Amino acid sequence: MAEPPDNPETDRISEKQIRDLLKQLEKERTVLTLNLIGRDYERLTIVTGFKKIGPIPHFIIDYPHEFKEKIGTARNERMKFEFIGLDKIQYVFRATVTGIAPDGILVQFPEYIERIQRRRFFRIAPPLGTKLIFLWNAERHALDVIDISEGGALINREKKGEKTGELAISNYLTNVAFFCPEKGFKLKVAIEKAIVKRVDLDAETGRRYYAVQFLNMNQKETNKLNNFIYSYQREILRRRYLLERG
């Protein structure tokens, strides 16, 4: 039985649950980020099957882009895998490559898989054109969203030289809404209120960036935003995987 996690914001999946989760990854064709530990190599892959070698269970992953050319046999290499589950939670595990098969790379089942519970701080860069709309100083503003999490966003002015009034730390924004116009991900989330927590100035461009924390969100709107964040991240990984495959 695996030891409990050192980090209280994670828990560990072990034994039969590992196979169940890996089978789900195969069925859903979930894209995994793969890192070879100790090497400068990161690619995307998917689980394609399972195989037992003696008593030891293995899963098979698709060949990542340029794997054979750059890594060779990679026998006994340690790999770190990350993915977003259907439950919108991030998972991480480490496993050992034991060989290369005609249909993919053989990887020994991990001892455990960690489930990361810090949803509130998981950030993504949303599609271009995504805005945070709000009232401040009795005026309506719509600023570009640079990144977004369940707990807040990094935003900046729409145009160089545009006067936003000078937003400052501790300013409150009201009637706040997050809006994404992307086809397939079009969404509006009501946030009610936010507060400016940090202001950064880009000396080269003159742009100001504002880190804002969301306040007073009801659970329905929080769930909408959370589903958007993880669904869009999965889509980005899927697109990257297809590009790498050529």
Summary of the structure (lengths in Angstrom):
residues: 246
radius of gyration: 21.6
end to end distance: 41.4
largest distance: 70.9
contacts: 693
relative contact order: 0.14
helix: 20%
strand: 45%
